[in-house]
Amino acid sequence: MKRLFPAKFFQNFSFERTTFKKDSFAGRRPKNCKSSCKTNRVLQEAPVSAAFFLLILSGAFLFSACPNSSNSDLEEKTILYEAPVDDQGGQYQFYTNDWLRYNSYTSSRLLPRPAGTNTDIFEIAASKLSGHEKAGYGLIFAVSEDGENGELSYYRLVITTEAVYQVEKRVFNPAAVSEEGKYTSTYFCGSSDTKGRISRLLLQGEDQRQRDAFNRIKVIRENMSEPDSEGKITGTFRIFFNDQAAASFIDTDAIPIQEDSAADPGTWNGNRMAFTTGVNNAAVGEDFPNNPVDVRYNLVWN
């Protein structure tokens, strides 16, 4: 039975600055990036080379454009995953037309999983009502916390209103000597810092901007192995869009599942998830304060 949970579960937020290139994600792939995927054969999803997603560079930030002043009388505001006050659908709303949020991902508070739910299924429903079509939105999942530093490692699956998706694993590197090397990114399903993949299973454009026309995004984790001699775990992840199989990937160094500590039950144990929303900048299509980023979410536990 699927269960929906109210917005009171979300109490705080994470804010991740990014650097976004104006024209595309063109450029050399970082040496520590890898990409692999097994796609549903029937769909034959093809890679897309364009500026579909925000480029994460481990906290680096670049203001590449000034705010649009075409209508300076509009109120600038931000709503962080609260219950919507209108009737446009969704249990939670991310909204901003504040140019200070250019070049960022903002995630909701990581949500402790309710008892009795399947710890290997991560599912949300999302609809983007306005904002630049190439900016990603979706979920982070299988979140794990580094015990000594409190930093998080996780997978991120985001989609766009152009029916493109990207899968990224971000792993905290405790040996990093600079902010730029703080996280290592690995991309799956044919995606990278320069590419996404099209899925015809995703609603796009005006089709997903209608009230209650949500894209269902689900990940199932399975076949997690025991640690090998190097302590690495292999796991399979299957991706579903709107309840249909879209793709799968195998991670030979998967984020581990850790038991909750009785002394610290809030530890992120590899079973948690959250919403995440990307904001581009004026140079690549956002138009603040005139056209806000407005994304609605529903949270689904299985």
Summary of the structure (lengths in Angstrom):
residues: 302
radius of gyration: 18.3
end to end distance: 6.0
largest distance: 61.8
contacts: 960
relative contact order: 0.28
helix: 5%
strand: 40%
